[in-house]
Amino acid sequence: MTISWSIDEEAITTCILLTPSGPMAVNCNYTLQLTNLIEGVYDLHIQAVDVAGNIAQIITHTWTVGKELQIYTHNLINSKV
């Protein structure tokens, strides 16, 4: 599964991924590649900082992985960065 996003100006993004197993910091700069996801709900929290040091509001991307069919359901919240 690949999640990608764009930002209107040059910025660096940092991400925290909340998994059914617990939270983890992940490397993410405009894209995130995930494999071998276990069943459950996932939340990806993304925050951008531009070159002037302005910090954007955190956006959250939530999805659910279903074990039987490996179904991914996506909901993007606060999509403005």
Backbone torsions as a table, in degrees:
resi	resn	phi	psi	omega
1	MET	NA	133.0	177.6
2	THR	-120.5	131.3	174.3
3	ILE	-116.7	130.4	177.7
4	SER	-135.8	159.2	-179.0
5	TRP	-151.1	166.6	177.4
6	SER	-129.8	157.1	179.9
7	ILE	-129.9	142.2	-175.0
8	ASP	-67.1	-17.9	-179.7
9	GLU	-139.9	169.7	-179.7
10	GLU	-63.6	128.9	-177.9
11	ALA	-158.4	164.2	174.1
12	ILE	-113.1	136.8	179.5
13	THR	-111.3	146.6	172.9
14	THR	-124.0	148.2	-174.1
15	CYS	-135.9	145.0	169.7
16	ILE	-122.5	128.6	178.9
17	LEU	-108.7	120.0	174.9
18	LEU	-95.7	117.9	-176.4
19	THR	-114.0	168.0	174.3
20	PRO	-58.7	-22.1	179.4
21	SER	-89.8	-11.8	-179.0
22	GLY	131.6	174.9	-177.8
23	PRO	-78.7	153.5	175.7
24	MET	-153.6	141.6	173.0
25	ALA	-79.8	137.5	-178.8
26	VAL	-131.0	146.8	174.0
27	ASN	-71.8	127.4	-179.6
28	CYS	-156.4	118.8	173.2
29	ASN	-134.6	86.9	-179.4
30	TYR	79.9	-5.3	176.9
31	THR	-157.1	153.5	176.6
32	LEU	-143.1	126.2	179.1
33	GLN	-106.7	125.1	-179.7
34	LEU	-125.7	139.4	177.7
35	THR	-135.0	164.9	176.1
36	ASN	51.8	46.9	179.7
37	LEU	-75.3	135.8	176.9
38	ILE	-88.5	163.8	-179.0
39	GLU	-61.3	137.6	176.3
40	GLY	143.3	-172.7	-178.7
41	VAL	-98.7	138.3	179.6
42	TYR	-123.7	143.0	174.5
43	ASP	-128.5	125.8	174.7
44	LEU	-108.9	120.3	178.6
45	HIS	-104.7	121.9	-176.6
46	ILE	-118.4	133.2	174.9
47	GLN	-132.3	137.2	-179.2
48	ALA	-111.5	146.1	173.4
49	VAL	-128.8	123.4	-179.0
50	ASP	-83.0	176.4	-174.6
51	VAL	-65.2	-21.6	177.2
52	ALA	-84.3	-4.5	179.5
53	GLY	91.7	6.3	177.0
54	ASN	-72.0	131.9	-177.6
55	ILE	-102.6	123.6	-179.6
56	ALA	-80.4	159.8	174.6
57	GLN	-63.4	142.3	178.1
58	ILE	-67.6	134.6	171.5
59	ILE	-106.5	151.4	-178.9
60	THR	-124.8	132.0	176.5
61	HIS	-115.8	119.8	-177.0
62	THR	-116.6	138.2	175.5
63	TRP	-149.1	162.4	180.0
64	THR	-121.7	134.9	176.0
65	VAL	-105.4	123.5	175.2
66	GLY	-95.7	129.7	-173.9
67	LYS	-63.1	-47.6	-171.9
68	GLU	-65.1	-43.2	-175.8
69	LEU	-112.2	2.5	-174.1
70	GLN	50.4	51.3	-179.6
71	ILE	-87.5	134.2	177.1
72	TYR	-112.2	125.8	176.1
73	THR	-115.7	125.4	-174.2
74	HIS	-111.9	138.7	172.0
75	ASN	-136.6	122.4	179.0
76	LEU	-102.8	126.5	-178.4
77	ILE	-117.8	139.3	179.7
78	ASN	54.9	60.7	-171.3
79	SER	-74.1	-3.8	179.0
80	LYS	-84.6	126.7	174.8
81	VAL	-117.7	NA	NA
